[in-house]
Protein backbone atom coordinates (compact mmCIF):
# COMPACT_ATOMS: atom_id res chain seq x y z
CA UNK A 1 0.00 0.00 0.00
CA UNK A 2 2.84 2.40 0.87
CA UNK A 3 4.53 1.71 -2.44
CA UNK A 4 1.27 2.35 -4.31
CA UNK A 5 0.89 5.82 -2.79
CA UNK A 6 4.55 6.60 -3.36
CA UNK A 7 4.06 5.88 -7.05
CA UNK A 8 0.65 7.48 -7.50
CA UNK A 9 1.07 10.67 -5.48
CA UNK A 10 3.53 12.38 -7.87
CA UNK A 11 1.21 11.65 -10.81
CA UNK A 12 -1.74 13.03 -8.84
CA UNK A 13 0.17 16.25 -8.16
CA UNK A 14 1.19 16.58 -11.80
CA UNK A 15 -2.43 16.06 -12.86
CA UNK A 16 -3.62 18.77 -10.50
CA UNK A 17 -0.98 21.17 -11.77
CA UNK A 18 -1.98 20.54 -15.40
CA UNK A 19 -5.65 21.01 -14.51
CA UNK A 20 -4.89 24.35 -12.89
CA UNK A 21 -3.01 25.46 -16.00
CA UNK A 22 -6.00 24.54 -18.16
CA UNK A 23 -8.33 26.61 -15.97
CA UNK A 24 -6.00 29.59 -16.19
CA UNK A 25 -5.68 29.24 -19.96
CA UNK A 26 -9.48 29.33 -20.36
CA UNK A 27 -9.74 32.34 -18.00
CA UNK A 28 -7.25 34.35 -20.04
CA UNK A 29 -8.21 33.14 -23.51
CA UNK A 30 -9.29 36.12 -25.58
CA UNK A 31 -12.36 36.40 -27.78
CA UNK A 32 -10.37 37.57 -30.79
CA UNK A 33 -8.01 34.61 -30.96
CA UNK A 34 -8.19 33.26 -34.50
CA UNK A 35 -9.97 30.06 -33.52
CA UNK A 36 -12.39 31.83 -31.19
CA UNK A 37 -13.57 34.90 -33.09
CA UNK A 38 -16.43 32.87 -34.57
CA UNK A 39 -16.72 30.44 -31.62
CA UNK A 40 -17.83 32.48 -28.66
CA UNK A 41 -19.81 30.90 -25.79
CA UNK A 42 -23.38 30.01 -26.59
CA UNK A 43 -26.04 31.54 -24.38
CA UNK A 44 -27.62 29.55 -21.62
CA UNK A 45 -30.64 30.00 -19.43
CA UNK A 46 -34.40 29.82 -19.66
CA UNK A 47 -34.72 32.60 -22.27
CA UNK A 48 -32.66 30.86 -24.96
CA UNK A 49 -35.39 28.82 -26.69
CA UNK A 50 -37.71 31.80 -26.84
CA UNK A 51 -34.92 33.86 -28.36
CA UNK A 52 -34.37 31.28 -31.10
CA UNK A 53 -38.07 31.31 -31.94
CA UNK A 54 -38.03 35.10 -32.14
CA UNK A 55 -35.07 35.06 -34.50
CA UNK A 56 -36.85 32.60 -36.79
CA UNK A 57 -39.64 35.17 -37.09
CA UNK A 58 -37.18 37.94 -37.91
CA UNK A 59 -39.24 39.10 -40.90
CA UNK A 60 -41.60 40.62 -38.31
CA UNK A 61 -38.77 42.45 -36.53
CA UNK A 62 -36.31 44.57 -38.57
CA UNK A 63 -33.85 44.64 -35.68
CA UNK A 64 -33.78 40.85 -35.37
CA UNK A 65 -33.29 40.61 -39.12
CA UNK A 66 -30.28 42.93 -39.24
CA UNK A 67 -28.72 41.29 -36.18
CA UNK A 68 -29.11 37.85 -37.69
CA UNK A 69 -27.43 39.01 -40.90
CA UNK A 70 -24.51 40.73 -39.19
CA UNK A 71 -23.78 38.31 -36.34
CA UNK A 72 -20.79 36.01 -36.15
CA UNK A 73 -21.31 32.27 -35.81
CA UNK A 74 -21.02 32.85 -32.06
CA UNK A 75 -23.95 35.31 -32.07
CA UNK A 76 -21.87 38.44 -31.57
CA UNK A 77 -22.31 41.84 -33.21
CA UNK A 78 -20.38 45.09 -33.08
CA UNK A 79 -22.64 48.09 -32.48
CA UNK A 80 -22.20 51.81 -32.91
CA UNK A 81 -24.71 54.64 -32.75
CA UNK A 82 -24.93 57.94 -34.58
CA UNK A 83 -27.16 60.80 -35.69
CA UNK A 84 -27.24 63.33 -38.51
CA UNK A 85 -24.57 65.53 -36.91
CA UNK A 86 -22.09 62.68 -36.37
CA UNK A 87 -22.82 61.10 -39.75
CA UNK A 88 -22.67 64.19 -41.98
CA UNK A 89 -20.06 64.16 -44.78
CA UNK A 90 -16.48 64.29 -43.41
CA UNK A 91 -17.76 63.89 -39.85
CA UNK A 92 -17.12 61.17 -37.26
CA UNK A 93 -18.78 58.32 -39.14
CA UNK A 94 -16.43 58.68 -42.11
CA UNK A 95 -13.40 58.72 -39.79
CA UNK A 96 -14.76 55.72 -37.88
CA UNK A 97 -15.09 53.64 -41.05
CA UNK A 98 -11.69 54.73 -42.36
CA UNK A 99 -10.05 53.30 -39.25
CA UNK A 100 -11.26 49.82 -40.19
CA UNK A 101 -9.96 50.22 -43.74
CA UNK A 102 -6.45 51.39 -42.77
CA UNK A 103 -6.12 49.26 -39.63
CA UNK A 104 -4.27 45.96 -39.37
CA UNK A 105 -6.42 43.04 -40.53
CA UNK A 106 -9.70 44.40 -39.14
CA UNK A 107 -11.56 45.39 -42.31
CA UNK A 108 -13.51 42.11 -42.16
CA UNK A 109 -15.00 43.18 -38.83
CA UNK A 110 -17.21 45.60 -40.76
CA UNK A 111 -19.17 42.49 -41.81
CA UNK A 112 -20.34 42.27 -38.19
CA UNK A 113 -20.95 45.98 -37.55
CA UNK A 114 -24.51 47.24 -37.05
CA UNK A 115 -24.87 51.03 -37.23
CA UNK A 116 -27.81 52.23 -35.13
CA UNK A 117 -29.15 55.66 -36.08
CA UNK A 118 -31.57 57.85 -34.18
CA UNK A 119 -32.84 59.92 -37.13
CA UNK A 120 -33.79 59.41 -40.77
CA UNK A 121 -30.93 61.40 -42.29
CA UNK A 122 -28.36 59.42 -40.32
CA UNK A 123 -30.01 56.21 -41.50
CA UNK A 124 -29.99 57.39 -45.11
CA UNK A 125 -26.27 58.18 -44.91
CA UNK A 126 -25.55 54.79 -43.38
CA UNK A 127 -27.34 52.96 -46.19
CA UNK A 128 -25.11 54.61 -48.80
CA UNK A 129 -21.85 53.28 -47.31
CA UNK A 130 -22.64 50.27 -45.11
CA UNK A 131 -24.60 47.02 -45.25
CA UNK A 132 -26.13 46.82 -41.79
CA UNK A 133 -28.07 49.87 -40.63
CA UNK A 134 -30.96 50.16 -38.18
CA UNK A 135 -33.20 53.17 -37.52
CA UNK A 136 -34.12 53.32 -33.83
CA UNK A 137 -37.47 55.04 -33.40
CA UNK A 138 -37.47 57.72 -30.67
CA UNK A 139 -40.03 60.23 -29.48
CA UNK A 140 -37.47 63.05 -29.23
CA UNK A 141 -35.44 64.73 -31.97
CA UNK A 142 -31.81 63.66 -31.68
CA UNK A 143 -30.57 64.89 -35.08
CA UNK A 144 -28.33 67.70 -33.84
CA UNK A 145 -25.30 67.52 -31.56
CA UNK A 146 -26.22 66.88 -27.93
CA UNK A 147 -23.85 68.66 -25.59
CA UNK A 148 -22.32 66.71 -22.73
CA UNK A 149 -24.68 66.33 -19.73
CA UNK A 150 -27.51 68.31 -21.34
CA UNK A 151 -31.02 66.88 -20.97
CA UNK A 152 -30.96 65.64 -24.56
CA UNK A 153 -27.59 63.98 -23.96
CA UNK A 154 -28.81 62.21 -20.82
CA UNK A 155 -32.00 61.02 -22.52
CA UNK A 156 -30.02 59.66 -25.45
CA UNK A 157 -27.60 57.76 -23.19
CA UNK A 158 -30.43 56.06 -21.30
CA UNK A 159 -32.29 55.24 -24.53
CA UNK A 160 -29.08 53.64 -25.78
CA UNK A 161 -28.80 51.66 -22.56
CA UNK A 162 -32.32 50.29 -22.93
CA UNK A 163 -31.63 49.39 -26.56
CA UNK A 164 -28.52 47.46 -25.55
CA UNK A 165 -30.59 45.38 -23.17
CA UNK A 166 -32.88 44.52 -26.04
CA UNK A 167 -29.88 43.18 -27.98
CA UNK A 168 -29.09 40.87 -25.07
CA UNK A 169 -32.73 39.75 -24.82
CA UNK A 170 -32.61 38.75 -28.49
CA UNK A 171 -29.72 36.44 -27.62
CA UNK A 172 -26.76 38.38 -29.02
CA UNK A 173 -23.46 39.22 -27.39
CA UNK A 174 -22.31 42.68 -28.40
CA UNK A 175 -19.33 44.97 -28.41
CA UNK A 176 -20.58 48.55 -28.37
CA UNK A 177 -18.20 51.23 -29.58
CA UNK A 178 -18.83 54.95 -29.69
CA UNK A 179 -18.42 56.49 -33.13
CA UNK A 180 -15.57 58.68 -31.82
CA UNK A 181 -13.38 55.59 -31.39
CA UNK A 182 -10.77 54.83 -34.04
CA UNK A 183 -10.06 51.11 -34.52
CA UNK A 184 -6.54 50.10 -35.65
CA UNK A 185 -6.30 46.49 -34.44
CA UNK A 186 -8.74 43.87 -33.16
CA UNK A 187 -9.56 44.68 -29.50
CA UNK A 188 -11.40 41.37 -29.09
CA UNK A 189 -7.99 39.77 -28.71
CA UNK A 190 -7.76 41.42 -25.31
CA UNK A 191 -11.20 40.48 -23.97
CA UNK A 192 -11.22 37.29 -21.92
CA UNK A 193 -13.69 34.63 -23.01
CA UNK A 194 -14.85 34.31 -19.38
CA UNK A 195 -15.84 37.99 -19.08
CA UNK A 196 -19.53 38.86 -18.81
CA UNK A 197 -18.67 42.55 -19.21
CA UNK A 198 -15.50 44.11 -20.56
CA UNK A 199 -14.92 47.86 -20.59
CA UNK A 200 -12.37 50.36 -21.71
CA UNK A 201 -11.46 52.77 -18.93
CA UNK A 202 -10.50 56.41 -19.00
CA UNK A 203 -7.59 55.47 -16.72
CA UNK A 204 -6.10 52.02 -16.04
CA UNK A 205 -4.98 51.11 -12.52
CA UNK A 206 -2.94 48.00 -13.26
CA UNK A 207 -5.43 45.14 -12.72
CA UNK A 208 -8.03 44.14 -15.30
CA UNK A 209 -10.11 42.34 -12.67
CA UNK A 210 -10.12 45.10 -10.06
CA UNK A 211 -13.65 46.53 -9.99
CA UNK A 212 -13.42 48.98 -7.09
CA UNK A 213 -10.95 51.58 -8.47
CA UNK A 214 -11.72 51.13 -12.17
CA UNK A 215 -14.18 53.46 -13.88
CA UNK A 216 -15.99 51.77 -16.80
CA UNK A 217 -16.43 53.75 -20.00
CA UNK A 218 -19.75 52.90 -21.67
CA UNK A 219 -18.35 54.10 -24.99
CA UNK A 220 -16.48 50.82 -25.39
CA UNK A 221 -18.26 47.90 -23.77
CA UNK A 222 -18.52 44.17 -24.46
CA UNK A 223 -21.44 42.25 -22.91
CA UNK A 224 -22.21 38.54 -23.10
CA UNK A 225 -25.90 37.67 -23.42
CA UNK A 226 -27.20 35.69 -20.44
CA UNK A 227 -29.96 35.85 -17.87
CA UNK A 228 -27.65 37.51 -15.36
CA UNK A 229 -26.42 40.25 -17.72
CA UNK A 230 -30.01 40.99 -18.78
CA UNK A 231 -30.96 41.24 -15.10
CA UNK A 232 -27.94 43.49 -14.55
CA UNK A 233 -29.20 45.89 -17.23
CA UNK A 234 -32.71 45.90 -15.75
CA UNK A 235 -31.36 46.79 -12.31
CA UNK A 236 -29.05 49.37 -13.83
CA UNK A 237 -31.90 51.15 -15.64
CA UNK A 238 -34.05 51.17 -12.53
CA UNK A 239 -31.37 53.26 -10.81
CA UNK A 240 -32.05 56.25 -13.05
CA UNK A 241 -34.85 57.27 -10.68
CA UNK A 242 -32.28 57.58 -7.90
CA UNK A 243 -29.82 59.54 -10.07
CA UNK A 244 -31.97 61.62 -12.47
CA UNK A 245 -29.19 64.08 -13.38
CA UNK A 246 -26.52 61.50 -14.17
CA UNK A 247 -25.91 59.42 -17.26
CA UNK A 248 -25.76 55.65 -17.38
CA UNK A 249 -21.97 55.46 -17.14
CA UNK A 250 -21.79 57.38 -13.85
CA UNK A 251 -24.66 55.35 -12.42
CA UNK A 252 -22.90 52.12 -13.42
CA UNK A 253 -19.81 53.26 -11.59
CA UNK A 254 -21.88 53.67 -8.41
CA UNK A 255 -23.56 50.24 -8.55
CA UNK A 256 -20.94 48.06 -10.27
CA UNK A 257 -19.54 46.46 -7.10
CA UNK A 258 -22.91 45.63 -5.53
CA UNK A 259 -24.52 44.38 -8.75
CA UNK A 260 -21.54 42.32 -9.91
CA UNK A 261 -21.37 40.53 -6.55
CA UNK A 262 -25.10 39.93 -6.30
CA UNK A 263 -25.52 38.72 -9.87
CA UNK A 264 -22.14 36.97 -10.07
CA UNK A 265 -20.95 38.65 -13.25
CA UNK A 266 -17.29 39.00 -14.13
CA UNK A 267 -16.16 42.49 -15.14
CA UNK A 268 -12.94 43.10 -17.02
CA UNK A 269 -11.29 46.51 -17.47
CA UNK A 270 -9.03 46.39 -20.50
CA UNK A 271 -5.58 47.95 -20.22
CA UNK A 272 -5.35 51.39 -21.85
CA UNK A 273 -2.21 50.09 -23.54
CA UNK A 274 -4.69 48.42 -25.91
CA UNK A 275 -7.95 50.40 -25.62
CA UNK A 276 -6.48 53.87 -25.44
CA UNK A 277 -8.02 57.31 -25.30
CA UNK A 278 -7.27 60.98 -24.92
CA UNK A 279 -7.55 60.67 -21.12
CA UNK A 280 -4.66 58.21 -21.03
CA UNK A 281 -2.97 57.57 -24.36
CA UNK A 282 -1.19 54.30 -25.00
CA UNK A 283 2.57 54.64 -24.93
CA UNK A 284 3.04 51.82 -27.43
CA UNK A 285 1.60 52.36 -30.90
CA UNK A 286 2.72 48.83 -31.81
CA UNK A 287 0.13 47.43 -29.41
CA UNK A 288 -2.74 49.94 -29.42
CA UNK A 289 -6.05 48.64 -30.81
CA UNK A 290 -8.41 51.59 -30.36
CA UNK A 291 -8.18 55.31 -29.58
CA UNK A 292 -11.22 57.00 -28.03
CA UNK A 293 -11.82 60.76 -28.07
CA UNK A 294 -12.70 60.74 -24.37
CA UNK A 295 -11.88 63.64 -22.04
CA UNK A 296 -12.87 65.79 -24.99
CA UNK A 297 -15.98 67.95 -25.32
CA UNK A 298 -17.48 69.03 -28.63
CA UNK A 299 -17.77 67.48 -32.07
CA UNK A 300 -15.27 69.79 -33.78
CA UNK A 301 -12.61 69.20 -31.12
CA UNK A 302 -13.01 65.45 -31.47
CA UNK A 303 -12.79 65.65 -35.26
CA UNK A 304 -9.64 67.77 -35.21
CA UNK A 305 -7.69 65.51 -32.91
CA UNK A 306 -8.94 62.19 -34.25
CA UNK A 307 -7.81 63.29 -37.72
CA UNK A 308 -4.36 63.95 -36.26
CA UNK A 309 -4.33 60.50 -34.66
CA UNK A 310 -5.35 58.91 -37.95
CA UNK A 311 -2.55 60.73 -39.80
CA UNK A 312 -0.05 59.54 -37.20
CA UNK A 313 -1.26 55.98 -37.69
CA UNK A 314 -0.81 56.22 -41.46
CA UNK A 315 2.72 57.58 -40.97
CA UNK A 316 3.52 54.72 -38.59
CA UNK A 317 2.24 52.16 -41.09
CA UNK A 318 4.44 53.62 -43.83
CA UNK A 319 7.61 53.06 -41.79
CA UNK A 320 9.53 49.88 -42.81
CA UNK A 321 9.35 47.06 -40.22
CA UNK A 322 13.10 47.21 -39.49
CA UNK A 323 12.82 50.93 -38.73
CA UNK A 324 9.81 50.46 -36.44
CA UNK A 325 11.92 48.20 -34.23
CA UNK A 326 14.63 50.84 -33.88
CA UNK A 327 12.50 53.95 -33.53
CA UNK A 328 10.10 54.83 -30.71
CA UNK A 329 7.14 56.20 -32.67
CA UNK A 330 4.29 57.68 -30.65
CA UNK A 331 1.11 59.59 -31.30
CA UNK A 332 1.46 63.38 -31.17
CA UNK A 333 -0.10 65.47 -28.43
CA UNK A 334 -3.88 65.65 -28.77
CA UNK A 335 -4.07 69.40 -29.33
CA UNK A 336 -7.36 70.85 -28.11
CA UNK A 337 -8.29 67.66 -26.26
CA UNK A 338 -5.57 67.66 -23.62
CA UNK A 339 -7.82 67.06 -20.59
CA UNK A 340 -10.26 69.87 -21.41
CA UNK A 341 -12.51 68.81 -18.54
CA UNK A 342 -9.76 69.05 -15.96
CA UNK A 343 -9.33 65.30 -15.61
C-alpha positions in Angstrom: 0.0 0.0 0.0 2.8 2.4 0.9 4.5 1.7 -2.4 1.3 2.4 -4.3 0.9 5.8 -2.8 4.5 6.6 -3.4 4.1 5.9 -7.1 0.6 7.5 -7.5 1.1 10.7 -5.5 3.5 12.4 -7.9 1.2 11.7 -10.8 -1.7 13.0 -8.8 0.2 16.3 -8.2 1.2 16.6 -11.8 -2.4 16.1 -12.9 -3.6 18.8 -10.5 -1.0 21.2 -11.8 -2.0 20.5 -15.4 -5.6 21.0 -14.5 -4.9 24.4 -12.9 -3.0 25.5 -16.0 -6.0 24.5 -18.2 -8.3 26.6 -16.0 -6.0 29.6 -16.2 -5.7 29.2 -20.0 -9.5 29.3 -20.4 -9.7 32.3 -18.0 -7.2 34.3 -20.0 -8.2 33.1 -23.5 -9.3 36.1 -25.6 -12.4 36.4 -27.8 -10.4 37.6 -30.8 -8.0 34.6 -31.0 -8.2 33.3 -34.5 -10.0 30.1 -33.5 -12.4 31.8 -31.2 -13.6 34.9 -33.1 -16.4 32.9 -34.6 -16.7 30.4 -31.6 -17.8 32.5 -28.7 -19.8 30.9 -25.8 -23.4 30.0 -26.6 -26.0 31.5 -24.4 -27.6 29.5 -21.6 -30.6 30.0 -19.4 -34.4 29.8 -19.7 -34.7 32.6 -22.3 -32.7 30.9 -25.0 -35.4 28.8 -26.7 -37.7 31.8 -26.8 -34.9 33.9 -28.4 -34.4 31.3 -31.1 -38.1 31.3 -31.9 -38.0 35.1 -32.1 -35.1 35.1 -34.5 -36.8 32.6 -36.8 -39.6 35.2 -37.1 -37.2 37.9 -37.9 -39.2 39.1 -40.9 -41.6 40.6 -38.3 -38.8 42.5 -36.5 -36.3 44.6 -38.6 -33.8 44.6 -35.7 -33.8 40.9 -35.4 -33.3 40.6 -39.1 -30.3 42.9 -39.2 -28.7 41.3 -36.2 -29.1 37.8 -37.7 -27.4 39.0 -40.9 -24.5 40.7 -39.2 -23.8 38.3 -36.3 -20.8 36.0 -36.1 -21.3 32.3 -35.8 -21.0 32.9 -32.1 -24.0 35.3 -32.1 -21.9 38.4 -31.6 -22.3 41.8 -33.2 -20.4 45.1 -33.1 -22.6 48.1 -32.5 -22.2 51.8 -32.9 -24.7 54.6 -32.7 -24.9 57.9 -34.6 -27.2 60.8 -35.7 -27.2 63.3 -38.5 -24.6 65.5 -36.9 -22.1 62.7 -36.4 -22.8 61.1 -39.8 -22.7 64.2 -42.0 -20.1 64.2 -44.8 -16.5 64.3 -43.4 -17.8 63.9 -39.9 -17.1 61.2 -37.3 -18.8 58.3 -39.1 -16.4 58.7 -42.1 -13.4 58.7 -39.8 -14.8 55.7 -37.9 -15.1 53.6 -41.0 -11.7 54.7 -42.4 -10.0 53.3 -39.3 -11.3 49.8 -40.2 -10.0 50.2 -43.7 -6.5 51.4 -42.8 -6.1 49.3 -39.6 -4.3 46.0 -39.4 -6.4 43.0 -40.5 -9.7 44.4 -39.1 -11.6 45.4 -42.3 -13.5 42.1 -42.2 -15.0 43.2 -38.8 -17.2 45.6 -40.8 -19.2 42.5 -41.8 -20.3 42.3 -38.2 -20.9 46.0 -37.6 -24.5 47.2 -37.0 -24.9 51.0 -37.2 -27.8 52.2 -35.1 -29.1 55.7 -36.1 -31.6 57.9 -34.2 -32.8 59.9 -37.1 -33.8 59.4 -40.8 -30.9 61.4 -42.3 -28.4 59.4 -40.3 -30.0 56.2 -41.5 -30.0 57.4 -45.1 -26.3 58.2 -44.9 -25.5 54.8 -43.4 -27.3 53.0 -46.2 -25.1 54.6 -48.8 -21.9 53.3 -47.3 -22.6 50.3 -45.1 -24.6 47.0 -45.3 -26.1 46.8 -41.8 -28.1 49.9 -40.6 -31.0 50.2 -38.2 -33.2 53.2 -37.5 -34.1 53.3 -33.8 -37.5 55.0 -33.4 -37.5 57.7 -30.7 -40.0 60.2 -29.5 -37.5 63.0 -29.2 -35.4 64.7 -32.0 -31.8 63.7 -31.7 -30.6 64.9 -35.1 -28.3 67.7 -33.8 -25.3 67.5 -31.6 -26.2 66.9 -27.9 -23.9 68.7 -25.6 -22.3 66.7 -22.7 -24.7 66.3 -19.7 -27.5 68.3 -21.3 -31.0 66.9 -21.0 -31.0 65.6 -24.6 -27.6 64.0 -24.0 -28.8 62.2 -20.8 -32.0 61.0 -22.5 -30.0 59.7 -25.5 -27.6 57.8 -23.2 -30.4 56.1 -21.3 -32.3 55.2 -24.5 -29.1 53.6 -25.8 -28.8 51.7 -22.6 -32.3 50.3 -22.9 -31.6 49.4 -26.6 -28.5 47.5 -25.6 -30.6 45.4 -23.2 -32.9 44.5 -26.0 -29.9 43.2 -28.0 -29.1 40.9 -25.1 -32.7 39.8 -24.8 -32.6 38.8 -28.5 -29.7 36.4 -27.6 -26.8 38.4 -29.0 -23.5 39.2 -27.4 -22.3 42.7 -28.4 -19.3 45.0 -28.4 -20.6 48.5 -28.4 -18.2 51.2 -29.6 -18.8 55.0 -29.7 -18.4 56.5 -33.1 -15.6 58.7 -31.8 -13.4 55.6 -31.4 -10.8 54.8 -34.0 -10.1 51.1 -34.5 -6.5 50.1 -35.6 -6.3 46.5 -34.4 -8.7 43.9 -33.2 -9.6 44.7 -29.5 -11.4 41.4 -29.1 -8.0 39.8 -28.7 -7.8 41.4 -25.3 -11.2 40.5 -24.0 -11.2 37.3 -21.9 -13.7 34.6 -23.0 -14.9 34.3 -19.4 -15.8 38.0 -19.1 -19.5 38.9 -18.8 -18.7 42.6 -19.2 -15.5 44.1 -20.6 -14.9 47.9 -20.6 -12.4 50.4 -21.7 -11.5 52.8 -18.9 -10.5 56.4 -19.0 -7.6 55.5 -16.7 -6.1 52.0 -16.0 -5.0 51.1 -12.5 -2.9 48.0 -13.3 -5.4 45.1 -12.7 -8.0 44.1 -15.3 -10.1 42.3 -12.7 -10.1 45.1 -10.1 -13.6 46.5 -10.0 -13.4 49.0 -7.1 -10.9 51.6 -8.5 -11.7 51.1 -12.2 -14.2 53.5 -13.9 -16.0 51.8 -16.8 -16.4 53.8 -20.0 -19.7 52.9 -21.7 -18.4 54.1 -25.0 -16.5 50.8 -25.4 -18.3 47.9 -23.8 -18.5 44.2 -24.5 -21.4 42.3 -22.9 -22.2 38.5 -23.1 -25.9 37.7 -23.4 -27.2 35.7 -20.4 -30.0 35.8 -17.9 -27.7 37.5 -15.4 -26.4 40.3 -17.7 -30.0 41.0 -18.8 -31.0 41.2 -15.1 -27.9 43.5 -14.6 -29.2 45.9 -17.2 -32.7 45.9 -15.8 -31.4 46.8 -12.3 -29.0 49.4 -13.8 -31.9 51.1 -15.6 -34.1 51.2 -12.5 -31.4 53.3 -10.8 -32.1 56.3 -13.1 -34.8 57.3 -10.7 -32.3 57.6 -7.9 -29.8 59.5 -10.1 -32.0 61.6 -12.5 -29.2 64.1 -13.4 -26.5 61.5 -14.2 -25.9 59.4 -17.3 -25.8 55.6 -17.4 -22.0 55.5 -17.1 -21.8 57.4 -13.8 -24.7 55.4 -12.4 -22.9 52.1 -13.4 -19.8 53.3 -11.6 -21.9 53.7 -8.4 -23.6 50.2 -8.5 -20.9 48.1 -10.3 -19.5 46.5 -7.1 -22.9 45.6 -5.5 -24.5 44.4 -8.8 -21.5 42.3 -9.9 -21.4 40.5 -6.6 -25.1 39.9 -6.3 -25.5 38.7 -9.9 -22.1 37.0 -10.1 -20.9 38.7 -13.3 -17.3 39.0 -14.1 -16.2 42.5 -15.1 -12.9 43.1 -17.0 -11.3 46.5 -17.5 -9.0 46.4 -20.5 -5.6 47.9 -20.2 -5.4 51.4 -21.9 -2.2 50.1 -23.5 -4.7 48.4 -25.9 -8.0 50.4 -25.6 -6.5 53.9 -25.4 -8.0 57.3 -25.3 -7.3 61.0 -24.9 -7.6 60.7 -21.1 -4.7 58.2 -21.0 -3.0 57.6 -24.4 -1.2 54.3 -25.0 2.6 54.6 -24.9 3.0 51.8 -27.4 1.6 52.4 -30.9 2.7 48.8 -31.8 0.1 47.4 -29.4 -2.7 49.9 -29.4 -6.1 48.6 -30.8 -8.4 51.6 -30.4 -8.2 55.3 -29.6 -11.2 57.0 -28.0 -11.8 60.8 -28.1 -12.7 60.7 -24.4 -11.9 63.6 -22.0 -12.9 65.8 -25.0 -16.0 67.9 -25.3 -17.5 69.0 -28.6 -17.8 67.5 -32.1 -15.3 69.8 -33.8 -12.6 69.2 -31.1 -13.0 65.4 -31.5 -12.8 65.7 -35.3 -9.6 67.8 -35.2 -7.7 65.5 -32.9 -8.9 62.2 -34.3 -7.8 63.3 -37.7 -4.4 63.9 -36.3 -4.3 60.5 -34.7 -5.3 58.9 -38.0 -2.6 60.7 -39.8 0.0 59.5 -37.2 -1.3 56.0 -37.7 -0.8 56.2 -41.5 2.7 57.6 -41.0 3.5 54.7 -38.6 2.2 52.2 -41.1 4.4 53.6 -43.8 7.6 53.1 -41.8 9.5 49.9 -42.8 9.3 47.1 -40.2 13.1 47.2 -39.5 12.8 50.9 -38.7 9.8 50.5 -36.4 11.9 48.2 -34.2 14.6 50.8 -33.9 12.5 53.9 -33.5 10.1 54.8 -30.7 7.1 56.2 -32.7 4.3 57.7 -30.6 1.1 59.6 -31.3 1.5 63.4 -31.2 -0.1 65.5 -28.4 -3.9 65.6 -28.8 -4.1 69.4 -29.3 -7.4 70.8 -28.1 -8.3 67.7 -26.3 -5.6 67.7 -23.6 -7.8 67.1 -20.6 -10.3 69.9 -21.4 -12.5 68.8 -18.5 -9.8 69.1 -16.0 -9.3 65.3 -15.6 
